[in-house]
């Protein structure tokens, strides 16, 4: 019976440490939310104010100064369409690599993953010139294409790991029953791999929603996403901390709520293939 107190002490220490880490990680988001309800003077006060009278003036000002719904609509359309387009391309690619392997399959996967290691700024000039030449600057189309290509390596890798966990015998049985490659892919593989497809789509939807670099460099007033809305509150006159926090809160709130309800699927997608 002696080990019981030691075990409870270890559990208590772990719990306390977990809460401390959680609070440290949550603090920036919590402080941002508090600042969103302050006036500009309260936001820059020293020492910082923890107790104050909340105000909704910042939300009214953000909506009056800039069309929040337009930016939100652009973010929603570009992230959803790019995710669906990416899944339509990545699923057949992952299927062929998982079930029709060759000696080059591993090399191709590693090459695709290596493209994510290049800084985005390294490809900015050629992509900007191509978009300008094609007349696609400040359009949703160019953002959809760039978001899709940016997330495609991650999609292929995640779907490849997911499809590899499906027993080959099931697909072989479908072939013996006379199923074509398309029928095998559409009627057998996709229903069995729906969990991987859903998790991959959720993760890439979040990545596309939060993408700021390409949004700021390839869009402006017409196709600007919520990242552009946040950046608009940084001016030569300085930073408007209260309004900046308010715009940030309005930008991240939808995806935070969405991610909270889908956290199990997101974690499952991130851990596909981690244990073999």
N, C-alpha and C positions, 0 to 999 in steps of 0.2 A: 504493500500500500504506500510505500515511501515515494515512488516515482510520481504519484499523482500531483502533489503540489508543484514539483518542478515542471511537469507538463503544462499545468494551468498557467504558470508564470511565463513560459515560452509562448503560449497561445496569447496571453495578454500583451506581451511585448510585440508580437507580430501584429496584433490588432491595432495597437497604438501607432506603430510605425506605418501601417497601411493607411490609417486615417491621416497621419501627418503628411504622407506623400500625396494622398488624394486632395487634401486642402491646398497644398502647394501648387498642384497642377490646376486646381479649379480657381485659385485666387485671381489670375489675370482675367479670366472670363467673368468672375463675379465682380471684380473692380470695374470692368468695362460696363457691365449692366448698371452698376451704381452711378457711374459717371454720366451715362446716357440720360439720367433723370435729374442732373444738376444743371445749374446755370453755368455760364462760362467762368464767372468769377469764383464760384464754388469749386469748379473743376480744377482750377490752378491754385487754390488756396493752400497756404503752408501754415501749420501742418494740415494734411489732408482731412477732409470732413467725412466722418463716418455716419453722423446723424444730421439730417437736413430735411427740409420740406421738399418732397419730390415735385417735379414739374413736367408737363408734357409739351412744353414750348419747343423743345428740340425736335420732337417728332413732327409737329406742325410745320416747323421751319424746313425740315428735310423734304417733306412732301410738297411744300410750297415752292421751294427753290429748285428742286429737281423732281422729275417724274419717276417716283420710286417704282410704280407699277410697270413702267416701260423697262427699267433696268431689271426688275424681277422677272418679267416676261422673257427678256433676252436670255437671262441666266437659265431659266427653266427650259426654253426651247433648245438652246445650244447644248446643254448638258444631257437632256433626254434624247435628242436626236443623235448626238454623237455617240452616246452609249449604245443605242439600238443599232446604229450603223456598225459600230465596232464589234458588237456581238455577232452580227450577220457575217462579218469577215473572219472573226477569230474562231468561231465555232467550227466551220469546215476545216480551217487550217489546223486547229488542235486535234480534230478527229483524224485527219490524215497522218499527223505526226504520232498520234497515240496508237493507232491500229495498223498503219502501213509504214512502219519504221524502216529507215535505211541507215547506212553507215554515216550519213551526213546529218541525220536528224538532230543529234545532240549539238553539233556545231552550229546548225541554223538557229536553234533555241538560244544558245549562248550568244550568238551574234545579235539576235533580236534584243536580248537583255542588255547587251553592251551599249546599245543605242541610247538607253536611259541614263547612262553614265556621262554622256556629253552634256555640257551646260547648254541650256536653251538659247542663251545669247549667241552661241556659236553658229546657230542656224537662223538667227533673226534676219540678217541682211538678205540672204537669198530668198527666204520666204516672203519678206516684205516686198522685195522687187517683183517677185512673181505675182503677188496679190495686187500690187499697184498696176502692173502691166495688164492683168486680166480684169481690172476695174472692180476688184472685190474688197478693197479696203473699206472698213467700217460697214461690213455686211455680216449677217449671221452665218452665211455660207462658209466664209473663210474660217470663222471660229469653229464651226462644226467639223470641217476637214482637219484643221490643226489639232483640235481636241481628240478626234478619233485616232489620228496617227500617233499622237503623243501617248495615248493609253493602250494602243494596240498590243505592244509587247507584253504588258502586264496581263491583258486579257488572254492572250494566247498561252502564256505560262500557267495562269490559274486554271483555264479550261483544260489544258493538257494534263495537269496534275489531277483534276477532277475526273476526266475521262479514263485515265489510266487505272483508276480504282474500280471501274466497271469490268466485271468478268468477261473475258473474251469469249467464253463458251456461249453466252447469250447471243452475241452477234453471229457466231458460227452457226448456231441453231437457226437464226433468221436466214442466213445464206442457204442452208440446207433446205429450207422451206421455199426457196426460190426468190427471196427478196433481192432487189437490186441495191446498188450502193446508196442511191438516193432514198429508197424506202427504208433501208437499214439505218441511215442517218436520221431520217425524219420521224419514223414510227417506233424505233427502238432506242437509239442513242439519246435523242433529245428528251424524251420523257424520263429516262433513267438519270440523265444528267441535269435535270431541271434545278436541283439544289445548287449545283456548281454554277449554272447559268445565272441564277438569281443572285447568288453571292457576288459573282464577278460583276454583274450589272450594277449592284448597289455600290460596291467599292468605287468603280469607275465613274458612277454618277456623282459621288461625293467629290472625287478628284477633279472632275470637269467643272462642278459648281464652284469649287474653291480656286480654280486656276486664275491667276492674276497676271502673270507675265505676258502671255499672249493677248489677253483681253486689253491690257493697257497699251500695247504696241500696235495692235491691228484693228482696234475699234475706237470710236469716239462717241458722239452724241446719239447716233442712230442705232448702232448695234452694241453699245457698251453694256457690259454686264454689271452686277453689283460690285465687283471689284473696282470698276471705273467710278462708280458712285462714291465709294469710300475714298478713293484717291482725289476726288474733286474737292474734298475738304482740307486738302493741303495746298496752301497758296503762298505767294511771296510775302504776304503780310504775316504769315505764321500759321500755326496749327490751331484750329478751333476744336479744342479737346472734347467739349461736351457734344457738339454736333458730329464730330468724327466718331465718337463712341456710339452715338445714337445711330448713325448710318451703318457702322459695323455691326451693332446689335440687330438692326433690321435685316442685314445681309446674312448673318450667320444663324439667326433664329430658326428659319425654316429647315435648314439642313441639319442643325443640331437636334431639333425635334424628330426629324425623319430618321437620323442616325440612332437616336435613343430607342425608338420603337423597333428598329431593324438591327440592333447591335449583335444579336445572336448570329444572324446570317452574315454580318460583316466579319465577325471573328472566325466563323467557319470558313469563309472564303480566304482569309489571311492564313489559315493553318492547313489548307489542302496540301496533301503530300508531305507534311512535316514529319509524320510518323509512318514508317514503312515496316 
